[in-house]
Amino acid sequence: MTVVVDEQIVLTGSVMKTDTEIQQEKLFKKLSKKAGKSIMEHRMLNEGDRLLAGLSGGKDSLILLEILADRIRSMPFHVDLAAIHITVENIGYAINTRYLEDFCTGLKIPLLLRTVSADPDLTGKSPCFICSWQRRKTIFNVTREEGFNKLAFGHHRDDALETFMMNLLYHGSVSSMPYSLSMFDGRINLIRPMLDLWEKDLAGYASMRGFTKEEKQCPYDGETKRSYTREVIEDLQRAYPKAKINMFKALGNIYEAYLPVRPDK
């Protein structure tokens, strides 16, 4: 039975839920269902998989973990799921790892914590490149050491578009982020279950959930090529309302016969 009290609180069985909580559940179900469709269509998970999910502490990775826990519970076969957080020292940001531990405990998912050091001044590379490289190197090593055959990242459609535009502008290549990628001679498959979700939908859900943010924000945030590329894409979206939708469609709609490909390629 459902009872409405002051049009704000709903009583279902013995549990009282606010209107905000109901909307939050509806939005999560929508996000999880769409990610579940991507998982199924691209055959991202199979029986007996050992899946490791990257948990940076940002909203995308937190939502990814919630979605994976939800989808795996409804699967007709068993999948082992764990999360990993890499702390990179000397970069200048700080994450509340206790919050991440409690978050994973609530989902009944084991959390692996690793710490690495990075010193951008010694390499000449950008701090963002060094930080990302150190994280991925460590994660790949852990998948080998702990026997994981699947690795999940929380990239969404906006990430794919930004990567596409960055590769186009800075590297002269047409490439982006695939749904699934076999790596290291098939030892591991990198999967992206949220690649059919838009950032704005994830941000809306994260706002409802009230996720804890970094204790200390990265000092390089907003100063990267990616942040500039994001602004370019948003300018295109403001000029052409279907720009992002069509750009994403274009990634899977390539006519090589109509491209000026060099003979030696």
Backbone as CSV, one residue per row, in Angstrom:
resi,resn,N_x,N_y,N_z,CA_x,CA_y,CA_z,C_x,C_y,C_z
1,MET,0.838,-1.195,0.000,0.000,0.000,0.000,0.873,1.244,0.000
2,THR,0.400,2.258,-0.736,1.151,3.502,-0.820,0.312,4.652,-0.285
3,VAL,0.867,5.420,0.625,0.156,6.556,1.220,0.972,7.814,0.999
4,VAL,0.322,8.893,0.540,1.000,10.162,0.334,0.726,11.074,1.507
5,VAL,1.757,11.592,2.126,1.633,12.495,3.262,2.208,13.848,2.879
6,ASP,1.359,14.874,2.868,1.789,16.226,2.493,2.459,16.250,1.132
7,GLU,2.164,15.286,0.275,2.697,15.192,-1.077,4.234,15.138,-1.110
8,GLN,4.822,14.760,0.012,6.278,14.732,0.078,6.823,13.366,0.473
9,ILE,6.066,12.615,1.294,6.565,11.352,1.811,5.651,10.224,1.387
10,VAL,6.215,9.150,0.909,5.442,8.002,0.446,5.752,6.815,1.344
11,LEU,4.686,6.129,1.798,4.833,4.959,2.650,4.574,3.725,1.814
12,THR,5.589,2.909,1.604,5.456,1.676,0.841,5.810,0.518,1.769
13,GLY,4.793,-0.290,2.136,5.031,-1.336,3.118,5.325,-0.690,4.453
14,SER,6.542,-0.879,4.963,6.922,-0.278,6.248,8.042,0.728,6.082
15,VAL,8.381,1.082,4.812,9.485,1.991,4.546,8.954,3.330,4.049
16,MET,9.362,4.405,4.700,8.936,5.743,4.302,10.019,6.365,3.428
17,LYS,9.626,6.844,2.254,10.572,7.442,1.332,10.111,8.836,0.937
18,THR,11.066,9.738,0.862,10.760,11.086,0.413,10.624,11.088,-1.104
19,ASP,10.040,12.152,-1.611,9.889,12.290,-3.059,11.255,12.301,-3.734
20,THR,12.251,12.923,-3.093,13.605,12.965,-3.650,14.207,11.567,-3.747
21,GLU,13.992,10.749,-2.718,14.517,9.386,-2.723,13.876,8.548,-3.826
22,ILE,12.589,8.762,-4.053,11.890,8.032,-5.115,12.435,8.435,-6.477
23,GLN,12.643,9.726,-6.691,13.196,10.203,-7.958,14.619,9.687,-8.147
24,GLN,15.367,9.621,-7.051,16.740,9.111,-7.112,16.748,7.650,-7.544
25,GLU,15.855,6.853,-6.988,15.768,5.435,-7.345,15.370,5.263,-8.805
26,LYS,14.425,6.076,-9.267,13.981,5.998,-10.660,15.123,6.322,-11.619
27,LEU,15.884,7.376,-11.288,16.998,7.766,-12.163,18.079,6.694,-12.167
28,PHE,18.362,6.117,-10.985,19.380,5.070,-10.939,18.957,3.862,-11.770
29,LYS,17.696,3.474,-11.656,17.203,2.334,-12.435,17.347,2.598,-13.933
30,LYS,17.110,3.852,-14.337,17.246,4.228,-15.743,18.703,4.103,-16.191
31,LEU,19.615,4.609,-15.369,21.042,4.539,-15.693,21.526,3.086,-15.716
32,SER,21.126,2.322,-14.708,21.557,0.934,-14.612,21.008,0.099,-15.768
33,LYS,19.768,0.350,-16.145,19.158,-0.400,-17.247,19.889,-0.129,-18.555
34,LYS,20.237,1.143,-18.781,20.925,1.488,-20.024,22.333,0.893,-20.054
35,ALA,23.036,0.958,-18.923,24.365,0.356,-18.850,24.263,-1.157,-19.003
36,GLY,23.219,-1.743,-18.431,23.016,-3.180,-18.557,22.812,-3.600,-20.000
37,LYS,22.120,-2.767,-20.758,21.918,-3.049,-22.179,23.255,-3.031,-22.924
38,SER,24.120,-2.068,-22.584,25.451,-1.992,-23.205,26.278,-3.221,-22.856
39,ILE,26.213,-3.640,-21.584,26.950,-4.823,-21.138,26.511,-6.051,-21.935
40,MET,25.188,-6.179,-22.128,24.647,-7.342,-22.834,24.983,-7.287,-24.322
41,GLU,24.741,-6.129,-24.967,24.947,-6.016,-26.416,26.405,-6.230,-26.803
42,HIS,27.323,-5.774,-25.974,28.748,-5.886,-26.288,29.425,-7.055,-25.559
43,ARG,28.591,-7.897,-24.928,29.083,-9.119,-24.272,30.285,-8.833,-23.379
44,MET,30.108,-7.848,-22.510,31.220,-7.432,-21.666,31.540,-8.416,-20.554
45,LEU,30.526,-9.137,-20.070,30.735,-10.032,-18.941,30.275,-11.447,-19.272
46,ASN,31.005,-12.422,-18.728,30.692,-13.831,-18.941,30.835,-14.585,-17.624
47,GLU,30.299,-15.783,-17.616,30.349,-16.596,-16.403,31.795,-16.850,-15.974
48,GLY,32.023,-16.651,-14.673,33.345,-16.900,-14.107,34.311,-15.742,-14.211
49,ASP,33.877,-14.609,-14.780,34.762,-13.448,-14.897,35.169,-12.937,-13.524
50,ARG,36.392,-12.447,-13.447,36.866,-11.741,-12.257,37.083,-10.298,-12.701
51,LEU,36.203,-9.422,-12.224,36.128,-8.040,-12.696,36.677,-7.072,-11.656
52,LEU,37.595,-6.218,-12.105,38.148,-5.163,-11.258,37.685,-3.818,-11.804
53,ALA,37.111,-2.985,-10.946,36.605,-1.672,-11.363,37.483,-0.566,-10.795
54,GLY,37.904,0.349,-11.661,38.697,1.478,-11.215,37.836,2.458,-10.429
55,LEU,38.268,2.801,-9.221,37.517,3.708,-8.352,38.387,4.909,-8.018
56,SER,38.238,5.976,-8.802,39.047,7.174,-8.573,38.540,7.982,-7.383
57,GLY,37.235,7.861,-7.114,36.616,8.668,-6.065,35.721,9.741,-6.641
58,GLY,35.809,9.945,-7.967,34.909,10.882,-8.631,33.534,10.265,-8.837
59,LYS,32.562,11.092,-9.203,31.182,10.623,-9.321,31.030,9.502,-10.339
60,ASP,31.756,9.578,-11.461,31.609,8.571,-12.515,31.999,7.183,-12.018
61,SER,33.113,7.091,-11.313,33.561,5.783,-10.838,32.676,5.260,-9.709
62,LEU,32.137,6.157,-8.890,31.228,5.736,-7.822,29.935,5.179,-8.410
63,ILE,29.410,5.861,-9.421,28.186,5.393,-10.074,28.449,4.086,-10.809
64,LEU,29.608,3.975,-11.451,29.968,2.734,-12.130,29.903,1.555,-11.162
65,LEU,30.441,1.727,-9.978,30.469,0.638,-9.007,29.051,0.268,-8.562
66,GLU,28.215,1.267,-8.347,26.823,0.991,-7.978,26.110,0.226,-9.088
67,ILE,26.333,0.653,-10.330,25.689,-0.005,-11.470,26.174,-1.445,-11.621
68,LEU,27.480,-1.662,-11.521,28.021,-3.012,-11.659,27.466,-3.934,-10.575
69,ALA,27.407,-3.447,-9.339,26.862,-4.249,-8.245,25.405,-4.599,-8.526
70,ASP,24.652,-3.637,-9.048,23.240,-3.853,-9.359,23.059,-4.844,-10.503
71,ARG,23.837,-4.686,-11.581,23.689,-5.571,-12.746,24.135,-6.997,-12.436
72,ILE,25.215,-7.144,-11.708,25.744,-8.472,-11.408,24.782,-9.267,-10.535
73,ARG,24.072,-8.568,-9.633,23.096,-9.259,-8.787,21.994,-9.929,-9.600
74,SER,21.667,-9.342,-10.768,20.566,-9.877,-11.571,21.032,-10.812,-12.690
75,MET,22.336,-11.073,-12.776,22.850,-11.929,-13.839,22.622,-13.410,-13.517
76,PRO,22.398,-14.218,-14.546,22.143,-15.649,-14.328,23.415,-16.459,-14.095
77,PHE,24.555,-15.777,-13.999,25.820,-16.464,-13.745,26.650,-15.638,-12.767
78,HIS,27.716,-16.246,-12.263,28.519,-15.612,-11.219,29.665,-14.790,-11.803
79,VAL,29.838,-13.592,-11.262,30.965,-12.722,-11.598,31.551,-12.163,-10.305
80,ASP,32.847,-12.317,-10.114,33.514,-11.719,-8.959,33.798,-10.249,-9.258
81,LEU,33.449,-9.381,-8.322,33.652,-7.940,-8.509,34.453,-7.361,-7.353
82,ALA,35.476,-6.591,-7.688,36.265,-5.859,-6.697,36.571,-4.482,-7.260
83,ALA,36.943,-3.553,-6.386,37.290,-2.192,-6.809,38.729,-1.897,-6.405
84,ILE,39.322,-0.943,-7.112,40.688,-0.544,-6.774,40.813,0.977,-6.830
85,HIS,41.501,1.521,-5.829,41.795,2.960,-5.808,43.305,3.148,-5.714
86,ILE,43.816,3.972,-6.597,45.253,4.268,-6.620,45.480,5.695,-6.114
87,THR,46.236,5.825,-5.059,46.630,7.146,-4.565,47.972,7.519,-5.193
88,VAL,48.007,8.642,-5.895,49.244,9.111,-6.525,49.803,10.263,-5.695
89,GLU,50.934,10.029,-5.089,51.550,11.049,-4.235,52.261,12.106,-5.080
90,ASN,52.454,13.280,-4.488,53.214,14.397,-5.076,52.468,15.117,-6.205
91,ILE,51.187,14.835,-6.383,50.417,15.527,-7.424,49.662,16.725,-6.845
92,GLY,49.230,16.612,-5.595,48.598,17.766,-4.958,47.119,17.648,-4.709
93,TYR,46.545,16.450,-4.825,45.137,16.275,-4.512,45.027,15.255,-3.376
94,ALA,43.848,15.163,-2.767,43.646,14.207,-1.679,42.235,13.649,-1.747
95,ILE,42.117,12.323,-1.626,40.835,11.630,-1.644,40.564,11.044,-0.264
96,ASN,39.322,11.089,0.162,38.916,10.499,1.433,38.778,8.987,1.259
97,THR,39.851,8.261,1.487,39.821,6.812,1.263,38.905,6.102,2.258
98,ARG,38.712,6.667,3.429,37.774,6.066,4.395,36.353,6.077,3.822
99,TYR,36.021,7.154,3.137,34.713,7.240,2.488,34.581,6.154,1.421
100,LEU,35.635,5.942,0.644,35.614,4.910,-0.388,35.480,3.521,0.227
101,GLU,36.164,3.299,1.344,36.060,2.006,2.028,34.631,1.761,2.507
102,ASP,34.022,2.787,3.112,32.640,2.655,3.595,31.671,2.466,2.432
103,PHE,31.930,3.159,1.339,31.085,3.056,0.148,31.101,1.622,-0.381
104,CYS,32.288,1.040,-0.485,32.427,-0.324,-0.997,31.851,-1.339,-0.009
105,THR,32.017,-1.090,1.274,31.442,-1.980,2.285,29.928,-2.027,2.160
106,GLY,29.323,-0.857,1.893,27.875,-0.794,1.719,27.397,-1.598,0.527
107,LEU,28.244,-1.708,-0.487,27.894,-2.481,-1.685,28.387,-3.928,-1.592
108,LYS,29.067,-4.265,-0.483,29.641,-5.598,-0.277,30.652,-5.948,-1.360
109,ILE,31.487,-4.965,-1.676,32.522,-5.132,-2.695,33.889,-4.887,-2.055
110,PRO,34.821,-5.818,-2.171,36.165,-5.594,-1.612,36.880,-4.457,-2.338
111,LEU,37.642,-3.666,-1.588,38.385,-2.539,-2.152,39.873,-2.758,-1.968
112,LEU,40.611,-2.664,-3.062,42.065,-2.746,-3.024,42.629,-1.329,-3.049
113,LEU,43.545,-1.031,-2.151,44.166,0.293,-2.085,45.656,0.179,-2.396
114,ARG,46.126,1.022,-3.293,47.542,1.052,-3.646,48.016,2.500,-3.670
115,THR,49.298,2.716,-3.359,49.886,4.055,-3.385,51.138,4.050,-4.247
116,VAL,51.221,5.031,-5.154,52.402,5.185,-6.002,52.847,6.644,-5.954
117,SER,54.080,6.883,-6.346,54.622,8.247,-6.361,54.827,8.717,-7.793
118,ALA,54.698,10.011,-7.991,54.933,10.597,-9.312,55.597,11.958,-9.132
119,ASP,56.565,12.247,-9.986,57.255,13.533,-9.952,57.340,14.077,-11.370
120,PRO,56.336,14.870,-11.785,56.302,15.393,-13.157,57.533,16.212,-13.530
121,ASP,58.173,16.843,-12.563,59.319,17.699,-12.855,60.511,16.904,-13.404
122,LEU,60.546,15.606,-13.113,61.675,14.788,-13.553,61.484,14.204,-14.947
123,THR,60.268,14.271,-15.471,59.973,13.626,-16.755,59.757,14.602,-17.894
124,GLY,59.342,15.819,-17.569,59.034,16.797,-18.606,57.635,16.616,-19.167
125,LYS,56.916,15.562,-18.731,55.541,15.331,-19.169,54.580,16.136,-18.289
126,SER,53.346,16.310,-18.781,52.348,17.044,-18.008,51.965,16.236,-16.762
127,PRO,51.606,16.906,-15.669,51.215,16.202,-14.443,50.046,15.244,-14.678
128,CYS,49.083,15.643,-15.528,47.919,14.794,-15.798,48.330,13.512,-16.511
129,PHE,49.275,13.634,-17.453,49.745,12.444,-18.171,50.452,11.497,-17.212
130,ILE,51.329,12.030,-16.375,52.087,11.208,-15.440,51.154,10.532,-14.439
131,CYS,50.204,11.283,-13.913,49.258,10.743,-12.932,48.452,9.601,-13.547
132,SER,47.907,9.837,-14.738,47.102,8.826,-15.417,47.938,7.591,-15.747
133,TRP,49.161,7.815,-16.230,50.034,6.707,-16.608,50.376,5.844,-15.412
134,GLN,50.673,6.482,-14.272,51.012,5.740,-13.061,49.817,4.934,-12.550
135,ARG,48.644,5.525,-12.611,47.429,4.818,-12.176,47.215,3.559,-13.011
136,ARG,47.240,3.744,-14.337,46.945,2.617,-15.224,48.003,1.523,-15.114
137,LYS,49.256,1.924,-15.048,50.334,0.943,-14.911,50.114,0.087,-13.672
138,THR,49.775,0.735,-12.557,49.549,0.013,-11.306,48.334,-0.893,-11.400
139,ILE,47.256,-0.380,-11.985,46.037,-1.183,-12.111,46.283,-2.421,-12.969
140,PHE,46.968,-2.251,-14.099,47.250,-3.390,-14.966,48.107,-4.428,-14.233
141,ASN,49.069,-3.952,-13.432,49.899,-4.874,-12.660,49.065,-5.659,-11.651
142,VAL,48.113,-4.972,-11.017,47.262,-5.633,-10.029,46.366,-6.680,-10.684
143,THR,45.854,-6.399,-11.875,45.010,-7.391,-12.554,45.795,-8.675,-12.806
144,ARG,47.086,-8.523,-13.121,47.925,-9.695,-13.355,48.223,-10.421,-12.042
145,GLU,48.584,-9.654,-11.024,48.952,-10.248,-9.738,47.777,-10.939,-9.056
146,GLU,46.581,-10.368,-9.174,45.410,-10.887,-8.466,44.497,-11.748,-9.342
147,GLY,44.856,-11.919,-10.612,44.102,-12.823,-11.468,42.780,-12.299,-12.001
148,PHE,42.675,-10.992,-12.222,41.462,-10.427,-12.824,41.581,-10.498,-14.346
149,ASN,40.482,-10.869,-15.009,40.506,-10.937,-16.477,39.676,-9.839,-17.136
150,LYS,38.953,-9.070,-16.327,38.175,-7.935,-16.844,38.473,-6.695,-15.993
151,LEU,38.536,-5.548,-16.666,38.803,-4.282,-15.989,37.790,-3.254,-16.477
152,ALA,37.076,-2.619,-15.557,36.033,-1.662,-15.924,36.420,-0.240,-15.526
153,PHE,36.218,0.688,-16.465,36.407,2.108,-16.200,35.070,2.838,-16.396
154,GLY,34.921,3.952,-15.708,33.655,4.686,-15.725,33.556,5.764,-16.782
155,HIS,34.103,5.532,-17.954,34.007,6.528,-19.024,32.589,6.563,-19.602
156,HIS,32.143,7.776,-19.965,30.818,7.964,-20.551,30.954,8.574,-21.942
157,ARG,29.824,8.914,-22.552,29.847,9.395,-23.937,30.627,10.691,-24.098
158,ASP,30.520,11.587,-23.135,31.259,12.844,-23.239,32.762,12.596,-23.212
159,ASP,33.197,11.617,-22.406,34.615,11.256,-22.387,35.066,10.758,-23.760
160,ALA,34.214,9.940,-24.393,34.555,9.398,-25.707,34.672,10.507,-26.745
161,LEU,33.755,11.475,-26.689,33.803,12.586,-27.639,35.036,13.455,-27.417
162,GLU,35.365,13.701,-26.162,36.544,14.513,-25.865,37.825,13.823,-26.330
163,THR,37.897,12.512,-26.126,39.068,11.756,-26.575,39.169,11.776,-28.094
164,PHE,38.041,11.604,-28.758,38.006,11.672,-30.222,38.515,13.020,-30.723
165,MET,38.020,14.109,-30.138,38.400,15.447,-30.567,39.867,15.731,-30.258
166,MET,40.341,15.262,-29.098,41.749,15.459,-28.742,42.673,14.724,-29.701
167,ASN,42.321,13.488,-30.034,43.143,12.722,-30.975,43.129,13.357,-32.358
168,LEU,41.992,13.931,-32.723,41.855,14.597,-34.021,42.723,15.850,-34.066
169,LEU,42.621,16.683,-33.028,43.305,17.971,-33.017,44.797,17.871,-32.712
170,TYR,45.153,17.027,-31.738,46.532,17.005,-31.259,47.397,15.885,-31.852
171,HIS,46.732,14.813,-32.351,47.509,13.675,-32.838,47.229,13.311,-34.295
172,GLY,46.254,13.975,-34.901,45.949,13.720,-36.300,45.447,12.310,-36.569
173,SER,44.684,11.757,-35.620,44.151,10.411,-35.805,42.658,10.389,-35.503
174,VAL,41.960,9.437,-36.104,40.536,9.247,-35.840,40.402,8.031,-34.940
175,SER,40.271,8.264,-33.652,40.158,7.188,-32.672,39.508,7.725,-31.408
176,SER,38.990,6.817,-30.589,38.330,7.238,-29.364,38.407,6.123,-28.332
177,MET,37.270,5.826,-27.682,37.206,4.801,-26.642,36.237,3.697,-27.062
178,PRO,36.692,2.466,-27.217,35.784,1.369,-27.564,35.028,0.867,-26.333
179,TYR,33.908,0.196,-26.567,33.153,-0.402,-25.462,33.978,-1.479,-24.768
180,SER,34.709,-2.252,-25.562,35.509,-3.337,-25.022,36.818,-3.425,-25.802
181,LEU,37.910,-3.668,-25.091,39.215,-3.706,-25.733,40.054,-4.835,-25.150
182,SER,40.471,-5.757,-26.005,41.344,-6.847,-25.573,42.772,-6.327,-25.474
183,MET,43.447,-6.619,-24.349,44.791,-6.106,-24.118,45.730,-7.216,-23.650
184,PHE,47.018,-6.974,-23.855,48.066,-7.890,-23.403,47.825,-9.312,-23.911
185,ASP,47.646,-9.401,-25.237,47.449,-10.694,-25.901,46.251,-11.464,-25.352
186,GLY,45.211,-10.714,-25.012,43.978,-11.344,-24.553,43.930,-11.657,-23.071
187,ARG,44.975,-11.294,-22.320,44.985,-11.584,-20.885,43.883,-10.848,-20.154
188,ILE,43.554,-9.658,-20.627,42.542,-8.854,-19.957,41.707,-8.093,-20.977
189,ASN,40.445,-7.906,-20.656,39.555,-7.092,-21.475,39.146,-5.856,-20.686
190,LEU,39.414,-4.684,-21.278,38.996,-3.429,-20.668,37.580,-3.125,-21.156
191,ILE,36.640,-2.915,-20.241,35.254,-2.651,-20.619,34.797,-1.298,-20.085
192,ARG,33.850,-0.704,-20.811,33.297,0.597,-20.418,31.764,0.502,-20.429
193,PRO,31.163,0.035,-19.342,29.713,-0.181,-19.282,28.873,1.086,-19.408
194,MET,29.456,2.263,-19.105,28.659,3.498,-19.107,28.850,4.329,-20.368
195,LEU,29.346,3.726,-21.427,29.674,4.487,-22.630,28.428,4.954,-23.398
196,ASP,27.251,4.496,-23.013,26.021,4.984,-23.627,25.285,5.975,-22.730
197,LEU,25.956,6.444,-21.684,25.371,7.422,-20.768,26.045,8.775,-20.947
198,TRP,25.249,9.842,-20.796,25.789,11.194,-20.909,26.189,11.727,-19.536
199,GLU,27.166,12.595,-19.524,27.679,13.154,-18.273,26.595,13.888,-17.488
200,LYS,25.710,14.580,-18.186,24.681,15.372,-17.488,23.740,14.480,-16.680
201,ASP,23.463,13.274,-17.197,22.599,12.351,-16.470,23.304,11.803,-15.233
202,LEU,24.589,11.518,-15.354,25.372,11.054,-14.218,25.508,12.154,-13.164
203,ALA,25.688,13.396,-13.634,25.819,14.528,-12.710,24.519,14.743,-11.945
204,GLY,23.388,14.559,-12.615,22.089,14.728,-11.957,21.896,13.706,-10.854
205,TYR,22.261,12.466,-11.129,22.136,11.416,-10.115,23.116,11.657,-8.972
206,ALA,24.349,12.042,-9.304,25.359,12.294,-8.275,24.927,13.409,-7.335
207,SER,24.254,14.427,-7.891,23.757,15.539,-7.071,22.718,15.046,-6.067
208,MET,21.855,14.138,-6.519,20.851,13.567,-5.619,21.500,12.719,-4.528
209,ARG,22.537,11.969,-4.910,23.200,11.067,-3.961,24.075,11.815,-2.961
210,GLY,24.560,12.980,-3.350,25.395,13.757,-2.446,26.726,13.092,-2.146
211,PHE,27.384,12.592,-3.194,28.676,11.942,-3.000,29.694,12.895,-2.373
212,THR,30.578,12.354,-1.525,31.666,13.143,-0.947,32.726,13.416,-2.004
213,LYS,33.161,14.661,-2.110,34.160,15.039,-3.110,35.569,14.936,-2.523
214,GLU,36.554,15.274,-3.352,37.945,15.222,-2.895,38.142,16.099,-1.662
215,GLU,39.026,15.643,-0.780,39.386,16.471,0.363,40.186,17.681,-0.095
216,LYS,40.978,17.477,-1.137,41.757,18.568,-1.727,41.746,18.395,-3.228
217,GLN,41.181,19.360,-3.948,41.028,19.254,-5.397,42.379,19.317,-6.104
218,CYS,42.458,18.596,-7.225,43.693,18.597,-8.000,44.015,20.011,-8.480
219,PRO,45.238,20.497,-8.255,45.601,21.864,-8.648,45.643,22.072,-10.161
220,TYR,45.658,20.973,-10.927,45.739,21.086,-12.385,44.368,20.953,-13.049
221,ASP,43.330,20.784,-12.229,41.988,20.634,-12.774,41.584,21.895,-13.528
222,GLY,41.091,21.744,-14.745,40.655,22.884,-15.542,41.748,23.515,-16.373
223,GLU,42.971,22.964,-16.301,44.096,23.542,-17.044,44.643,22.580,-18.100
224,THR,43.876,21.583,-18.463,44.367,20.549,-19.362,43.816,20.706,-20.779
225,LYS,44.426,19.947,-21.710,43.931,19.907,-23.081,42.508,19.368,-23.111
226,ARG,42.216,18.430,-22.220,40.871,17.857,-22.174,39.840,18.904,-21.773
227,SER,40.172,19.750,-20.810,39.220,20.774,-20.387,38.972,21.780,-21.509
228,TYR,40.021,22.103,-22.268,39.854,23.005,-23.408,38.997,22.346,-24.481
229,THR,39.269,21.068,-24.758,38.497,20.337,-25.762,37.032,20.261,-25.365
230,ARG,36.784,20.092,-24.058,35.404,20.050,-23.561,34.680,21.365,-23.867
231,GLU,35.378,22.471,-23.717,34.770,23.773,-24.022,34.445,23.896,-25.512
232,VAL,35.327,23.382,-26.364,35.089,23.417,-27.811,33.827,22.637,-28.160
233,ILE,33.689,21.450,-27.572,32.527,20.612,-27.846,31.251,21.282,-27.346
234,GLU,31.311,21.902,-26.182,30.131,22.589,-25.648,29.748,23.783,-26.523
235,ASP,30.739,24.461,-27.104,30.444,25.555,-28.039,29.702,25.012,-29.260
236,LEU,30.143,23.864,-29.766,29.470,23.237,-30.902,28.046,22.833,-30.531
237,GLN,27.876,22.341,-29.320,26.555,21.905,-28.870,25.591,23.082,-28.763
238,ARG,26.113,24.218,-28.314,25.259,25.409,-28.214,24.846,25.913,-29.597
239,ALA,25.747,25.761,-30.567,25.442,26.206,-31.925,24.543,25.216,-32.657
240,TYR,24.771,23.918,-32.410,24.008,22.853,-33.067,23.535,21.873,-31.989
241,PRO,22.265,21.957,-31.570,21.743,21.163,-30.444,21.947,19.654,-30.549
242,LYS,22.106,19.127,-31.762,22.321,17.687,-31.921,23.787,17.347,-32.198
243,ALA,24.666,18.298,-31.962,26.083,18.110,-32.293,26.683,16.895,-31.592
244,LYS,26.492,16.781,-30.283,27.122,15.686,-29.545,26.522,14.332,-29.932
245,ILE,25.225,14.287,-30.117,24.579,13.037,-30.522,25.117,12.581,-31.867
246,ASN,25.188,13.508,-32.819,25.661,13.153,-34.157,27.152,12.814,-34.173
247,MET,27.935,13.503,-33.337,29.361,13.201,-33.256,29.573,11.782,-32.735
248,PHE,28.788,11.391,-31.738,28.947,10.045,-31.196,28.500,8.996,-32.218
249,LYS,27.419,9.283,-32.926,26.964,8.371,-33.978,28.041,8.207,-35.050
250,ALA,28.720,9.303,-35.366,29.741,9.286,-36.419,30.890,8.338,-36.091
251,LEU,31.167,8.132,-34.797,32.263,7.249,-34.409,32.034,5.809,-34.870
252,GLY,30.763,5.437,-35.019,30.462,4.094,-35.484,29.860,4.081,-36.876
253,ASN,30.045,5.177,-37.601,29.437,5.316,-38.928,30.456,5.902,-39.900
254,ILE,31.578,5.200,-40.059,32.712,5.705,-40.848,32.699,5.105,-42.255
255,TYR,32.803,5.958,-43.256,32.857,5.532,-44.660,34.287,5.716,-45.162
256,GLU,35.085,4.668,-45.037,36.499,4.772,-45.396,36.704,5.108,-46.878
257,ALA,35.787,4.675,-47.731,35.919,4.929,-49.169,35.830,6.412,-49.481
258,TYR,35.264,7.200,-48.550,35.098,8.628,-48.760,36.080,9.453,-47.930
259,LEU,37.136,8.800,-47.484,38.172,9.501,-46.732,39.450,9.571,-47.564
260,PRO,40.197,10.668,-47.436,41.441,10.823,-48.227,42.583,10.020,-47.622
261,VAL,42.466,8.688,-47.666,43.486,7.817,-47.089,44.682,7.721,-48.035
262,ARG,45.889,7.831,-47.492,47.110,7.749,-48.290,47.304,6.324,-48.795
263,PRO,47.891,6.155,-49.988,48.073,4.829,-50.589,48.902,3.874,-49.734
264,ASP,49.830,4.430,-48.939,50.704,3.569,-48.178,50.118,3.188,-46.833
265,LYS,48.865,3.580,-46.573,48.230,3.246,-45.302,47.462,1.933,-45.413
